[in-house]
Amino acid sequence: MCALNISSWTDLKEALEAPQDPNTATTTEQERKSHVWSNEDLDPTRKEYRTWTWVHYTSFWLASSFATGTWTTGSAMIALGMPWYASWLAVVVSHIIGAFLLVANGRGPAAYHIGFPVYARASFGMWGSYFAIGSRCVVAAIWFAVNSFYGANFVSICIRCIWPSWNNVPNGIPATEGITTQLIVALLIFWILSMPFIFIHPRNLNWYFVAKSCMVGPACFAVLIWAVVLNGGSIGPSFQVSPKLGDASYYGWLWMSALNSGFGGCSALIVAQADIARYARKPSDQSWSQLITYPVFSALPALFGILVASATSNFWGKAYWNLWDVLSAALDYYEMSPASRGLVFLASFAFAVAILGTNVAANSLPFGSDFAGLFPRWINIRRGQVLCALLTFPLVPWKIVKSAKSLLTFLSGYSILMGPFAAICIVDYFFISRGNLFIRELYVGNADSRYWYWKGWNLRAIAAWVIGVVLPFPGFVATFGTVTVSSGAQQMWNMGYLLSLVMSGVVYYALTIFIPTQTLEKTHKFEELALETDMIIDSVTYAEEGAANLDGLHKRGSLDKI
């Protein structure tokens, strides 16, 4: 008598579909060894591992939004001369739209419990998904490095609060490099502190976001209240004087540029949503909570950043668009008094903790998931996350965020690469597949899979992505000052994310309708196959438990008595 050997989704599929001919079975095993399409982290999330509820998603966005990314975007726009109300409105509008896109792109992964590498196979094809997840890998690695640099600035302030002589440490790095010895050391410390959290599986990180949301929210309010009190109870001239609009068209396109930058702050999160939505207890847990909380929680810190920049610039005569610059200036203003050191330490510590958790969940997790999808035989999510962390220093993030202009260019630039991926996946799931994924075939790497398309590539999706990126790309190149483009190209760049998103989605839908594929679903109701998927996953769990029970009976000798 032998135990049933089913340990993963792949094993279940093979058990259900294995041929009876021993020779054919050997060939299938040889093909499986030639290329692997699954591992434990790529398999659908089992029921007991779906631990994220609406509380955890709410806490995630509270902690993530009340960090420096959204705060800095609004302040940076003020530094570039944008009227305060237009700056804030751009962030608000972009994140309201982003919330709908985020929930829409997380619906399929939440219903079928799969991460982005597997989810992308449905729209891009088995091999074509490598293009999608490979592109996202680059963005996730860069953003992880940038957030690590953000965290390093707060770590440096924490060290200065403890040891005031920290600022007197000799700087042995040339000024042209854009970083100091103190920041390099602080970046190393932040990097080391991040490593233990990388080794915590994402399904178990939900508690962390609840804890840090209780820290970072009060810290943001405290900084705002302090800045207003410092300025004599006033929020400063930015809200008292409205700039004269000499050229309405100019300011209109400037606002579109600000809107594009606002999308830059959430475009990667929209694509990465699949990697946390897969752990939802049920699909609705990642829906309504995020539709409401994400726009609200992102709008508040953006407003706080503008208010603080306005109040401090009125009092000190200089606009600080980075939160760590505000806290550092506060230490200087109060001449490192014990009270200022204690309060600034608490605020800096809260922001560093918030950035650390967000960096792991929103950047290293997608990178790890993507690398697991690229090399499933050798890489799992944890190994991929470690590799992402190792790339932090080679990516020199301090050069990316050295000025407001470079930061906004960076945010806008990578958003036009991410928008088409989200658009294609959303259109494919809701309008082409109608919420029905043949989950078994997402793990079959040959022509037997409906997601094989043309030699593993869905050329419709690739063409739609290229068209979406090509339109705003010349304007993006022009921002580096190396080439000059027409006003039309510049305007398309100002609409970069929305333009790439809409064009890719429309082109993909049109190509699929006029050149239909097997994935064009007309026979099933919306998400009818999601229930079947849950039944199969539960059967895997049941089989595993049965195998474990049989093994236990064998060890105790109980079966010998039967």
KALINCOR-V924083 format. One record per residue. N is the residue number from 1. RES is the residue in one small letter. OMEGA is omega in degrees with one decimal (* if undefined). BURIAL is I if it has 9 or more other C-alpha atoms within 8 Angstrom, else O. Layout:
# KALINCOR-V924083
N:RES:OMEGA:BURIAL + N:RES:OMEGA:BURIAL
This chain:
# KALINCOR-V924083
1:m:-177.0:O + 2:c:179.5:O + 3:a:176.9:O + 4:l:-174.4:O + 5:n:177.2:O + 6:i:-175.8:I + 7:s:-178.9:O + 8:s:176.8:I + 9:w:-178.5:I + 10:t:178.8:I + 11:d:178.7:I + 12:l:179.6:I + 13:k:-179.8:I + 14:e:179.3:O + 15:a:-179.0:O + 16:l:-171.7:O + 17:e:-176.3:O + 18:a:179.1:O + 19:p:-178.1:O + 20:q:-179.2:O + 21:d:-178.7:O + 22:p:-179.1:O + 23:n:177.7:O + 24:t:178.8:I + 25:a:178.6:I + 26:t:178.5:O + 27:t:178.9:O + 28:t:178.6:O + 29:e:178.0:O + 30:q:178.1:O + 31:e:-179.8:O + 32:r:-179.8:O + 33:k:-178.6:O + 34:s:175.3:O + 35:h:-178.0:O + 36:v:179.9:I + 37:w:-175.0:I + 38:s:164.2:I + 39:n:-173.8:I + 40:e:-178.4:O + 41:d:178.2:I + 42:l:178.4:I + 43:d:176.8:I + 44:p:-177.8:I + 45:t:179.9:I + 46:r:-171.3:I + 47:k:-176.3:O + 48:e:179.6:O + 49:y:177.1:O + 50:r:-169.3:I + 51:t:-176.3:I + 52:w:175.9:I + 53:t:179.8:I + 54:w:177.4:I + 55:v:-177.6:I + 56:h:177.2:I + 57:y:176.1:I + 58:t:179.0:I + 59:s:179.7:I + 60:f:-177.3:I + 61:w:174.6:I + 62:l:-179.1:I + 63:a:-176.8:I + 64:s:-176.9:I + 65:s:-180.0:I + 66:f:174.5:I + 67:a:-168.9:I + 68:t:-175.4:I + 69:g:-179.9:O + 70:t:178.0:I + 71:w:-175.7:I + 72:t:-178.5:I + 73:t:179.4:I + 74:g:-179.8:I + 75:s:179.9:I + 76:a:178.2:I + 77:m:176.0:I + 78:i:-179.4:I + 79:a:-179.7:I + 80:l:175.0:O + 81:g:179.5:O + 82:m:174.3:I + 83:p:-173.5:I + 84:w:-175.5:I + 85:y:178.2:O + 86:a:178.8:I + 87:s:-178.0:I + 88:w:-180.0:I + 89:l:179.0:O + 90:a:178.6:I + 91:v:-177.8:I + 92:v:-177.7:I + 93:v:-178.7:I + 94:s:-177.9:I + 95:h:171.7:I + 96:i:176.0:I + 97:i:-180.0:O + 98:g:-179.9:I + 99:a:178.5:I + 100:f:178.5:I + 101:l:-178.7:I + 102:l:179.6:I + 103:v:-179.9:I + 104:a:-178.5:I + 105:n:177.4:I + 106:g:-175.8:I + 107:r:-179.8:I + 108:g:177.4:I + 109:p:178.4:I + 110:a:-178.8:I + 111:a:-176.7:I + 112:y:172.2:I + 113:h:-179.9:I + 114:i:177.9:I + 115:g:-175.5:I + 116:f:-178.9:I + 117:p:178.8:I + 118:v:178.9:I + 119:y:-179.2:I + 120:a:179.0:I + 121:r:-177.8:I + 122:a:-176.3:I + 123:s:-176.8:I + 124:f:-177.6:I + 125:g:-175.1:I + 126:m:177.1:I + 127:w:179.2:I + 128:g:177.9:I + 129:s:178.2:I + 130:y:176.4:I + 131:f:-177.8:O + 132:a:-175.9:I + 133:i:175.0:I + 134:g:177.4:I + 135:s:-179.2:O + 136:r:177.4:I + 137:c:-177.2:I + 138:v:-178.9:O + 139:v:-178.8:I + 140:a:180.0:I + 141:a:179.7:I + 142:i:-177.9:I + 143:w:175.0:I + 144:f:179.6:I + 145:a:-179.7:I + 146:v:178.4:I + 147:n:176.0:I + 148:s:176.6:I + 149:f:174.0:I + 150:y:-179.2:I + 151:g:-180.0:I + 152:a:178.4:I + 153:n:178.0:I + 154:f:175.8:I + 155:v:179.0:I + 156:s:177.7:I + 157:i:177.1:I + 158:c:179.0:I + 159:i:179.2:I + 160:r:177.9:I + 161:c:179.9:I + 162:i:179.4:O + 163:w:-178.2:O + 164:p:-179.9:I + 165:s:-178.4:O + 166:w:-180.0:I + 167:n:-178.6:O + 168:n:177.4:O + 169:v:-177.7:O + 170:p:179.3:O + 171:n:-179.6:O + 172:g:-178.4:O + 173:i:-180.0:O + 174:p:-178.2:O + 175:a:-178.8:O + 176:t:-179.2:O + 177:e:176.7:O + 178:g:179.1:I + 179:i:-178.6:I + 180:t:177.4:I + 181:t:-179.9:I + 182:q:-177.7:I + 183:l:176.9:I + 184:i:178.5:I + 185:v:179.2:O + 186:a:177.7:I + 187:l:177.5:I + 188:l:179.1:I + 189:i:178.7:I + 190:f:179.5:I + 191:w:179.7:I + 192:i:179.2:O + 193:l:179.9:O + 194:s:-171.9:I + 195:m:179.7:I + 196:p:-178.5:O + 197:f:175.7:I + 198:i:-177.3:I + 199:f:173.2:O + 200:i:-178.3:O + 201:h:-177.0:O + 202:p:179.5:I + 203:r:179.8:I + 204:n:-178.7:O + 205:l:-175.0:I + 206:n:-179.6:I + 207:w:-177.1:O + 208:y:-178.3:O + 209:f:174.5:I + 210:v:-178.4:I + 211:a:-175.1:O + 212:k:176.1:I + 213:s:177.3:I + 214:c:-178.9:O + 215:m:-169.0:I + 216:v:178.1:I + 217:g:176.9:I + 218:p:179.2:O + 219:a:178.5:I + 220:c:178.4:I + 221:f:-179.9:O + 222:a:179.1:O + 223:v:179.3:I + 224:l:-179.0:I + 225:i:179.3:O + 226:w:-177.7:O + 227:a:-179.8:I + 228:v:178.4:I + 229:v:178.2:I + 230:l:-177.5:I + 231:n:176.4:I + 232:g:179.4:O + 233:g:-179.1:O + 234:s:177.6:O + 235:i:172.7:I + 236:g:-173.2:I + 237:p:-175.3:I + 238:s:-179.5:I + 239:f:-178.0:I + 240:q:-177.2:O + 241:v:176.2:O + 242:s:-179.0:O + 243:p:177.6:O + 244:k:-177.9:O + 245:l:-179.9:O + 246:g:-178.8:O + 247:d:-176.6:O + 248:a:-179.9:O + 249:s:180.0:O + 250:y:-178.8:O + 251:y:176.9:I + 252:g:178.6:O + 253:w:174.7:I + 254:l:177.6:I + 255:w:176.4:I + 256:m:176.2:I + 257:s:176.9:I + 258:a:176.8:I + 259:l:178.5:I + 260:n:177.3:I + 261:s:176.2:I + 262:g:175.3:I + 263:f:179.0:I + 264:g:179.7:I + 265:g:-177.4:I + 266:c:-175.1:I + 267:s:179.2:I + 268:a:179.6:I + 269:l:178.9:I + 270:i:178.9:I + 271:v:-177.3:I + 272:a:-176.3:I + 273:q:-178.6:I + 274:a:-173.3:I + 275:d:171.2:I + 276:i:178.1:I + 277:a:-178.4:I + 278:r:-179.0:I + 279:y:179.3:I + 280:a:178.0:I + 281:r:172.9:I + 282:k:-174.1:I + 283:p:-177.5:I + 284:s:179.4:O + 285:d:179.9:I + 286:q:-175.1:I + 287:s:-170.3:I + 288:w:-179.0:O + 289:s:-177.9:I + 290:q:176.9:I + 291:l:-178.0:I + 292:i:-170.2:O + 293:t:-175.6:I + 294:y:178.4:I + 295:p:-178.3:I + 296:v:-176.2:O + 297:f:177.2:I + 298:s:-179.8:I + 299:a:-177.2:I + 300:l:-179.9:I + 301:p:176.1:I + 302:a:176.5:I + 303:l:178.7:I + 304:f:179.9:I + 305:g:179.1:I + 306:i:179.9:I + 307:l:-178.9:I + 308:v:178.2:I + 309:a:-179.4:I + 310:s:-177.1:I + 311:a:-177.9:I + 312:t:178.6:I + 313:s:177.8:I + 314:n:-176.8:I + 315:f:-175.9:O + 316:w:-179.1:O + 317:g:-179.9:O + 318:k:-179.5:O + 319:a:176.0:I + 320:y:-177.2:I + 321:w:172.5:I + 322:n:-177.7:I + 323:l:179.7:I + 324:w:175.2:I + 325:d:178.0:I + 326:v:-178.3:I + 327:l:177.4:I + 328:s:177.8:I + 329:a:177.6:O + 330:a:177.1:I + 331:l:178.9:I + 332:d:-176.4:O + 333:y:-179.1:O + 334:y:175.3:O + 335:e:174.4:O + 336:m:177.9:I + 337:s:-179.4:O + 338:p:-179.1:O + 339:a:-179.7:O + 340:s:179.0:I + 341:r:-179.8:I + 342:g:-177.9:I + 343:l:178.6:O + 344:v:177.0:I + 345:f:-178.7:I + 346:l:179.7:I + 347:a:-178.9:I + 348:s:178.6:I + 349:f:179.4:I + 350:a:-179.6:I + 351:f:178.7:I + 352:a:178.8:I + 353:v:179.9:I + 354:a:-179.7:I + 355:i:-178.6:I + 356:l:-178.1:I + 357:g:178.6:I + 358:t:-179.4:I + 359:n:-179.9:I + 360:v:-174.1:I + 361:a:-172.7:I + 362:a:-176.4:I + 363:n:-178.4:I + 364:s:177.0:I + 365:l:175.3:I + 366:p:178.3:I + 367:f:178.9:I + 368:g:177.5:I + 369:s:-179.8:I + 370:d:179.8:I + 371:f:173.8:I + 372:a:177.0:I + 373:g:179.4:I + 374:l:-175.7:I + 375:f:-173.3:O + 376:p:-179.3:I + 377:r:-172.4:O + 378:w:-171.5:O + 379:i:167.3:I + 380:n:-175.3:I + 381:i:-176.3:I + 382:r:178.7:I + 383:r:177.4:I + 384:g:178.5:I + 385:q:177.4:I + 386:v:178.1:I + 387:l:177.9:I + 388:c:179.6:I + 389:a:-178.7:I + 390:l:-179.3:O + 391:l:-173.9:I + 392:t:-175.9:I + 393:f:178.2:O + 394:p:-177.7:O + 395:l:178.3:O + 396:v:-175.3:I + 397:p:-178.5:I + 398:w:177.4:I + 399:k:-179.3:O + 400:i:-172.5:I + 401:v:-174.2:I + 402:k:178.6:I + 403:s:179.5:O + 404:a:-177.7:I + 405:k:-178.8:O + 406:s:178.7:I + 407:l:-178.9:I + 408:l:176.6:I + 409:t:178.4:I + 410:f:-179.3:I + 411:l:-178.2:I + 412:s:-175.6:I + 413:g:-176.4:I + 414:y:178.7:I + 415:s:-179.5:I + 416:i:174.5:I + 417:l:-176.4:I + 418:m:-177.1:I + 419:g:179.8:I + 420:p:178.4:I + 421:f:179.3:I + 422:a:-177.7:I + 423:a:-177.4:I + 424:i:179.6:I + 425:c:-179.7:I + 426:i:179.8:I + 427:v:-179.3:I + 428:d:-175.8:I + 429:y:-172.8:I + 430:f:-171.5:I + 431:f:179.2:I + 432:i:-179.6:I + 433:s:-178.1:I + 434:r:175.3:I + 435:g:-178.2:I + 436:n:176.5:I + 437:l:175.6:I + 438:f:-164.7:O + 439:i:178.7:O + 440:r:-173.4:O + 441:e:174.2:I + 442:l:178.9:I + 443:y:179.6:I + 444:v:-175.5:I + 445:g:175.3:I + 446:n:-174.5:O + 447:a:176.8:I + 448:d:-179.1:O + 449:s:176.4:I + 450:r:178.4:I + 451:y:176.8:I + 452:w:179.6:I + 453:y:179.1:I + 454:w:-179.9:O + 455:k:177.1:O + 456:g:-176.7:I + 457:w:170.9:I + 458:n:-175.4:I + 459:l:176.7:O + 460:r:-179.9:I + 461:a:179.6:I + 462:i:179.7:I + 463:a:179.7:I + 464:a:178.8:I + 465:w:-178.8:I + 466:v:-179.3:I + 467:i:180.0:I + 468:g:-177.7:I + 469:v:-173.6:I + 470:v:-174.8:O + 471:l:-179.4:I + 472:p:-172.0:I + 473:f:178.8:I + 474:p:177.5:I + 475:g:176.7:I + 476:f:178.7:I + 477:v:-178.4:I + 478:a:-178.8:I + 479:t:178.8:O + 480:f:175.2:O + 481:g:-177.7:O + 482:t:179.5:O + 483:v:176.5:O + 484:t:-178.9:O + 485:v:179.8:I + 486:s:178.3:O + 487:s:177.9:O + 488:g:178.0:O + 489:a:178.6:I + 490:q:178.8:I + 491:q:175.5:I + 492:m:176.3:I + 493:w:178.5:I + 494:n:176.5:I + 495:m:-167.1:I + 496:g:-173.5:I + 497:y:-179.6:I + 498:l:-179.5:I + 499:l:-179.2:I + 500:s:-179.6:I + 501:l:-175.9:I + 502:v:-177.9:I + 503:m:-179.7:I + 504:s:-179.7:I + 505:g:-179.4:I + 506:v:-179.3:O + 507:v:-179.7:I + 508:y:-180.0:I + 509:y:-178.9:I + 510:a:-179.5:O + 511:l:-178.4:I + 512:t:179.1:I + 513:i:-176.7:O + 514:f:175.6:O + 515:i:-171.4:O + 516:p:175.9:I + 517:t:177.9:O + 518:q:-176.5:O + 519:t:178.3:I + 520:l:-169.4:I + 521:e:179.2:I + 522:k:-171.2:O + 523:t:-175.9:O + 524:h:172.0:I + 525:k:-177.7:O + 526:f:177.8:O + 527:e:178.3:I + 528:e:-177.5:I + 529:l:179.6:I + 530:a:178.5:I + 531:l:177.6:O + 532:e:179.1:O + 533:t:178.7:I + 534:d:180.0:I + 535:m:-179.1:O + 536:i:179.4:O + 537:i:177.6:I + 538:d:178.9:I + 539:s:175.0:O + 540:v:179.5:I + 541:t:179.5:I + 542:y:179.8:O + 543:a:178.4:I + 544:e:179.0:I + 545:e:177.9:O + 546:g:178.4:I + 547:a:179.3:I + 548:a:178.5:O + 549:n:178.2:O + 550:l:178.6:I + 551:d:178.6:I + 552:g:178.0:O + 553:l:177.8:I + 554:h:-176.9:I + 555:k:-179.5:O + 556:r:-180.0:O + 557:g:-176.0:O + 558:s:-177.7:I + 559:l:-179.2:O + 560:d:-178.3:O + 561:k:-177.9:O + 562:i:*:O
